[in-house]
Amino acid sequence: MASPFLENLKKSVEEGDFNSEAAKKIIEIDKLAETMKASAAEKSLNDRLEKAGVKIVTEEEAAAINPQYEKQMADIKKQDAVNQQIATLIEIKDMVKLSILDMLSFTKELEEKFTKEFEAKDPIFNDLYLQIQEVKNKFEPTLLDYIHKE
């Protein structure tokens, strides 16, 4: 802000009370000083922002960057959706693996529990024996292959 003397002088020149070339030059110098103070303050602010990692861009640069940002955000959202589906598949795969392990464990328990009946070829236990064999034949090799691939 200018001193009261300069303000009064400026007012006098603007109102036509004092019309001197010297007064006009003083007013120009005052305006230039204000502009220089503003640009120095702006430069200082820009320097601090730059040090903090903030990049100042023009409106044209911002307009060019915005579509790139939107594309990157869209790509990130797509990747996030894919990652969620992958996580779901892995979770299901693990649940199936555990279910197969439980089923094979259960078949082993049944074999141990009914060893005598199976060895005696008791016809009442024939269907149970066949089911156990079917489960073991179908799932043991698959599970072993799966475990060895991990």
Phi and psi in degrees as a GROMACS rama.xvg file:
@    title "Ramachandran Plot"
@    xaxis  label "Phi"
@    yaxis  label "Psi"
@TYPE xy
-77.4535  159.891  ALA-2
-70.7767  160.692  SER-3
-59.1955  -36.0317  PRO-4
-60.1443  -46.063  PHE-5
-66.7984  -38.1477  LEU-6
-61.8941  -46.475  GLU-7
-62.8266  -40.7842  ASN-8
-64.05  -43.6663  LEU-9
-61.2857  -44.8546  LYS-10
-62.2624  -41.5456  LYS-11
-63.6619  -40.2291  SER-12
-68.2431  -42.4768  VAL-13
-65.2424  -36.1621  GLU-14
-84.1122  -6.23266  GLU-15
85.6833  5.01708  GLY-16
-72.3177  -28.5773  ASP-17
-138.06  109.402  PHE-18
-120.671  77.9562  ASN-19
-119.202  146.665  SER-20
-64.4952  -35.7341  GLU-21
-63.4978  -41.7167  ALA-22
-64.5728  -41.3782  ALA-23
-63.2871  -39.6919  LYS-24
-65.3673  -40.1078  LYS-25
-61.097  -43.1171  ILE-26
-64.4633  -41.5664  ILE-27
-61.7585  -42.0395  GLU-28
-63.7623  -39.7043  ILE-29
-62.3499  -44.8374  ASP-30
-63.1466  -43.0432  LYS-31
-62.6111  -40.4294  LEU-32
-62.2256  -43.0011  ALA-33
-62.8797  -41.8616  GLU-34
-63.341  -42.5953  THR-35
-66.0828  -38.7904  MET-36
-62.2981  -44.2477  LYS-37
-64.3209  -44.1368  ALA-38
-70.4139  -32.7423  SER-39
-67.2201  -41.9303  ALA-40
-65.7755  -40.677  ALA-41
-64.6772  -42.363  GLU-42
-62.6934  -43.2455  LYS-43
-60.5605  -44.6018  SER-44
-62.8283  -45.0821  LEU-45
-61.8344  -39.2808  ASN-46
-62.5278  -43.9709  ASP-47
-64.6652  -40.9159  ARG-48
-64.1778  -41.6626  LEU-49
-62.9123  -42.2963  GLU-50
-62.6034  -31.8545  LYS-51
-81.1372  -3.19701  ALA-52
92.7782  10.6463  GLY-53
-94.2039  125.216  VAL-54
-100.751  129.278  LYS-55
-92.9765  127.315  ILE-56
-123.631  158.004  VAL-57
-78.3436  169.005  THR-58
-61.769  -36.6924  GLU-59
-65.5255  -42.3487  GLU-60
-65.0079  -40.6492  GLU-61
-63.3091  -40.5146  ALA-62
-64.1919  -35.3  ALA-63
-74.6312  -35.6223  ALA-64
-74.0875  -35.1357  ILE-65
-55.264  -48.3517  ASN-66
-62.6409  -35.1822  PRO-67
-63.6892  -43.3507  GLN-68
-62.4789  -45.8652  TYR-69
-62.4812  -39.2457  GLU-70
-65.2308  -44.1152  LYS-71
-62.0703  -41.6378  GLN-72
-64.261  -40.6347  MET-73
-63.4478  -41.8127  ALA-74
-63.6402  -41.0437  ASP-75
-63.5577  -41.4818  ILE-76
-63.8608  -41.0087  LYS-77
-62.5802  -46.5204  LYS-78
-62.0524  -38.9069  GLN-79
-63.1917  -42.5953  ASP-80
-63.242  -42.5948  ALA-81
-63.8023  -44.1625  VAL-82
-61.2854  -37.0803  ASN-83
-65.1414  -39.5517  GLN-84
-67.5948  -40.4066  GLN-85
-61.4676  -44.0507  ILE-86
-61.0823  -40.2229  ALA-87
-64.1486  -44.324  THR-88
-62.0063  -43.0274  LEU-89
-62.8972  -41.4513  ILE-90
-62.6129  -44.3763  GLU-91
-64.7569  -44.3393  ILE-92
-58.3865  -44.1555  LYS-93
-64.9821  -39.1883  ASP-94
-64.7569  -41.4173  MET-95
-63.3264  -44.342  VAL-96
-57.903  -47.0356  LYS-97
-64.4042  -37.2966  LEU-98
-64.5683  -41.8236  SER-99
-63.9823  -42.894  ILE-100
-60.5399  -42.1842  LEU-101
-62.3149  -42.6536  ASP-102
-65.3408  -42.5485  MET-103
-67.3015  -36.7848  LEU-104
-63.4035  -41.7583  SER-105
-65.0278  -39.7943  PHE-106
-64.0285  -37.3018  THR-107
-63.8716  -42.5767  LYS-108
-60.9461  -42.0951  GLU-109
-64.0331  -41.7225  LEU-110
-61.5691  -41.63  GLU-111
-68.6973  -39.6412  GLU-112
-67.4007  -38.5688  LYS-113
-112.666  31.3962  PHE-114
-55.9513  -48.0038  THR-115
-61.6143  -43.7991  LYS-116
-66.9039  -38.7184  GLU-117
-69.5782  -40.7228  PHE-118
-67.0463  -33.2059  GLU-119
-80.1868  -5.05105  ALA-120
53.3873  45.2741  LYS-121
-64.694  122.453  ASP-122
-62.209  -25.0782  PRO-123
-65.1136  -31.6286  ILE-124
-96.0509  4.36433  PHE-125
-61.9433  -47.4546  ASN-126
-63.073  -39.3186  ASP-127
-62.8941  -45.0137  LEU-128
-60.1429  -45.151  TYR-129
-63.0101  -39.559  LEU-130
-64.0147  -43.1536  GLN-131
-60.9756  -45.7126  ILE-132
-63.5046  -40.2419  GLN-133
-63.2709  -45.1602  GLU-134
-61.7705  -46.949  VAL-135
-63.2137  -44.0354  LYS-136
-65.678  -34.9505  ASN-137
-81.6334  -41.0376  LYS-138
-104.292  -28.0352  PHE-139
-61.9284  -49.0079  GLU-140
-63.4056  -40.089  PRO-141
-62.7538  -45.0061  THR-142
-67.2742  -40.7981  LEU-143
-62.8933  -42.6841  LEU-144
-60.9543  -43.8097  ASP-145
-62.601  -44.7254  TYR-146
-66.2359  -40.1657  ILE-147
-69.477  -27.0757  HIS-148
-76.3937  -24.0674  LYS-149
